[in-house]
Amino acid sequence: MTKVLLLDGNMKKGSLTELALENVLGYIHTEIDDAEVGFISLADIEVPLLTPGADVKEHDTMRRFHGIVEATDAFVIAFPEYNGSIPGSLKNLLDHISPLKFRNKPVCFIATAGSRYGGHGAIGHIRDIFNHMYARVLPCHTVVHKEDLIEKEVFNTILMGRFETMASYVAGETRLLGGDNT
């Protein structure tokens, strides 16, 4: 069983990031026959502010999240771009996790932005963060803009192709690593 976590780094329900992850989900099930896919949204969990010296493992949410990260084989993380970077709430969550928990685990990213010119700075920042965490940062990130919607909840074919490519990379890397959290 290959475990994939879709992480929505947006604090808003019904967001463009959530919609993008829902679209990736279908492709992951197509590419990975035995995929067990989890979905976590920052809008649904309470993450304590990181305080140096505090024992965050005492916090129920963080204890559960640590277990999920350890048991997950690959990650697709979507987030809005704020001021050229990732949201502080997502960075706070990542700061609670030991970099070694992501060692050699495939990860790819989807940034959402309000205009055609946004998203790329945030992708660069999160790639740096996950390279520092020893993850296998896959070369299949993408940026989603509101203009990519051709109907209320339907993305254009170019973007759908990128989501399919993303799922293909995740499938290939998890097969290469043996799946099952190896």
C-alpha positions as a printed NumPy array, in Angstrom:
array([[  0.   ,   0.   ,   0.   ],
       [  1.434,   3.376,  -1.039],
       [  0.45 ,   6.211,   1.275],
       [  0.207,   9.694,  -0.233],
       [ -0.676,  12.794,   1.759],
       [ -2.334,  15.764,   0.1  ],
       [ -1.646,  18.758,   2.339],
       [ -3.667,  21.933,   1.836],
       [ -1.629,  24.79 ,   3.275],
       [ -4.525,  27.226,   3.02 ],
       [ -6.487,  28.38 ,   6.06 ],
       [ -9.601,  28.953,   3.937],
       [-12.143,  26.223,   3.146],
       [-13.282,  25.868,  -0.472],
       [-10.077,  27.422,  -1.759],
       [ -8.312,  27.108,  -5.095],
       [ -5.639,  24.992,  -3.362],
       [ -8.286,  22.534,  -2.181],
       [ -9.758,  22.316,  -5.675],
       [ -6.314,  21.697,  -7.186],
       [ -5.609,  18.866,  -4.731],
       [ -9.003,  17.292,  -5.454],
       [ -8.024,  17.197,  -9.134],
       [ -4.615,  15.662,  -8.391],
       [ -6.333,  13.001,  -6.266],
       [ -8.02 ,  11.399,  -9.285],
       [ -4.754,  11.135, -11.167],
       [ -2.965,   9.613,  -8.172],
       [ -5.566,   6.848,  -7.996],
       [ -5.083,   6.273, -11.745],
       [ -1.282,   6.111, -11.464],
       [ -0.989,   4.162,  -8.187],
       [ -3.32 ,   1.159,  -7.973],
       [ -2.855,   0.599,  -4.254],
       [ -2.809,   4.273,  -3.218],
       [ -4.129,   5.186,   0.18 ],
       [ -4.536,   8.953,  -0.034],
       [ -4.974,  11.187,   2.979],
       [ -6.063,  14.817,   2.935],
       [ -5.206,  17.375,   5.597],
       [ -6.139,  21.039,   5.451],
       [ -4.613,  23.644,   7.731],
       [ -8.149,  25.034,   7.966],
       [ -9.134,  21.885,   9.894],
       [ -6.308,  21.536,  12.406],
       [ -5.017,  23.615,  15.277],
       [ -1.261,  24.046,  15.076],
       [  0.38 ,  25.684,  18.075],
       [  2.8  ,  28.52 ,  17.466],
       [  6.31 ,  27.13 ,  17.557],
       [  8.005,  28.21 ,  20.752],
       [ 11.668,  27.249,  21.199],
       [ 12.082,  24.899,  24.136],
       [  8.391,  23.941,  24.29 ],
       [  7.539,  20.256,  23.985],
       [  5.198,  20.236,  20.987],
       [  4.845,  16.472,  21.136],
       [  2.522,  17.051,  24.079],
       [  0.05 ,  18.716,  21.706],
       [ -2.45 ,  16.136,  20.349],
       [ -2.548,  17.632,  16.846],
       [  1.214,  17.619,  16.503],
       [  1.532,  14.077,  17.883],
       [ -0.979,  12.857,  15.265],
       [  0.689,  14.847,  12.48 ],
       [  4.142,  13.432,  13.35 ],
       [  2.691,   9.924,  13.028],
       [  1.071,  10.741,   9.7  ],
       [  4.319,  12.151,   8.282],
       [  6.259,   9.066,   9.404],
       [  3.712,   6.71 ,   7.813],
       [  3.436,   8.632,   4.52 ],
       [  5.388,   7.611,   1.419],
       [  4.896,  10.792,  -0.671],
       [  3.433,  14.293,  -0.376],
       [  1.633,  16.764,  -2.617],
       [  1.481,  20.145,  -0.916],
       [ -0.666,  23.022,  -2.168],
       [ -0.636,  26.526,  -0.746],
       [ -1.419,  30.13 ,  -1.648],
       [  1.397,  32.566,  -2.242],
       [  1.475,  35.375,   0.309],
       [  3.881,  38.248,  -0.303],
       [  6.095,  36.111,  -2.532],
       [  6.36 ,  33.185,  -0.129],
       [  4.441,  30.408,   1.597],
       [  1.864,  31.165,   4.3  ],
       [  3.279,  31.574,   7.792],
       [  0.834,  28.951,   9.079],
       [  2.32 ,  26.342,   6.729],
       [  5.882,  27.282,   7.684],
       [  4.902,  27.042,  11.363],
       [  3.556,  23.51 ,  10.787],
       [  6.713,  22.439,   8.956],
       [  8.916,  23.91 ,  11.694],
       [  7.335,  21.486,  14.161],
       [  8.565,  18.459,  12.175],
       [ 12.101,  17.095,  12.259],
       [ 13.736,  17.341,   8.826],
       [ 14.659,  13.666,   9.086],
       [ 10.961,  12.682,   8.938],
       [ 10.939,  13.753,   5.261],
       [ 14.237,  12.083,   4.323],
       [ 14.022,  10.59 ,   0.813],
       [ 10.245,  11.009,   0.635],
       [  8.962,  12.383,  -2.683],
       [  7.248,  15.744,  -2.477],
       [  5.814,  18.098,  -5.078],
       [  4.116,  21.455,  -4.832],
       [  1.199,  23.475,  -6.141],
       [  1.159,  27.213,  -5.495],
       [ -1.943,  29.304,  -6.092],
       [ -1.803,  32.979,  -6.887],
       [ -4.204,  35.758,  -7.74 ],
       [ -2.46 ,  36.689, -10.996],
       [ -0.367,  35.152, -13.769],
       [  2.759,  36.657, -12.24 ],
       [  2.487,  35.066,  -8.796],
       [  3.317,  31.731,  -7.262],
       [  6.867,  31.162,  -8.453],
       [  8.561,  32.831,  -5.472],
       [  6.625,  30.618,  -3.074],
       [  7.572,  27.504,  -5.051],
       [ 11.246,  28.492,  -4.788],
       [ 10.983,  29.025,  -1.044],
       [  9.263,  25.735,  -0.286],
       [ 11.66 ,  23.816,  -2.54 ],
       [ 14.523,  25.239,  -0.445],
       [ 12.768,  24.236,   2.785],
       [ 12.208,  20.654,   1.649],
       [ 15.703,  20.327,   0.197],
       [ 16.928,  21.255,   3.681],
       [ 14.609,  18.557,   5.085],
       [ 16.286,  15.938,   2.839],
       [ 13.096,  15.232,   0.892],
       [ 13.119,  14.086,  -2.735],
       [ 11.843,  17.331,  -4.253],
       [ 10.286,  16.338,  -7.568],
       [ 10.587,  18.566, -10.662],
       [  6.845,  18.714, -11.256],
       [  5.634,  21.719,  -9.302],
       [  3.002,  23.969, -10.804],
       [  1.337,  27.313, -10.239],
       [ -2.44 ,  27.689, -10.426],
       [ -4.182,  30.976, -11.156],
       [ -7.863,  31.827, -11.116],
       [ -7.635,  32.269, -14.883],
       [ -6.901,  28.528, -15.143],
       [-10.525,  27.78 , -14.303],
       [-12.628,  27.38 , -17.435],
       [-15.76 ,  26.8  , -15.388],
       [-16.476,  27.207, -11.693],
       [-14.599,  24.025, -10.711],
       [-12.955,  22.881, -13.947],
       [ -9.342,  23.668, -14.828],
       [ -8.014,  24.08 , -18.366],
       [ -6.444,  21.093, -20.149],
       [ -2.879,  22.373, -19.765],
       [ -3.204,  22.459, -16.   ],
       [ -4.943,  19.084, -15.908],
       [ -1.965,  17.708, -17.853],
       [  0.372,  19.134, -15.219],
       [ -1.643,  17.457, -12.462],
       [ -1.419,  14.163, -14.345],
       [  2.356,  14.588, -14.732],
       [  2.626,  15.33 , -11.017],
       [  0.789,  12.098, -10.16 ],
       [  3.003,  10.197, -12.589],
       [  6.163,  11.523, -10.895],
       [  4.801,  10.615,  -7.449],
       [  3.938,   7.11 ,  -8.685],
       [  7.333,   6.624, -10.302],
       [  9.268,   7.793,  -7.271],
       [  7.265,   5.704,  -4.809],
       [  7.786,   2.628,  -7.03 ],
       [ 11.506,   3.42 ,  -7.196],
       [ 11.67 ,   3.699,  -3.408],
       [  9.543,   0.605,  -2.879],
       [  6.438,   2.318,  -1.43 ],
       [  5.224,   1.282,   1.994],
       [  7.244,   4.053,   3.643],
       [ 10.683,   2.664,   2.743]])
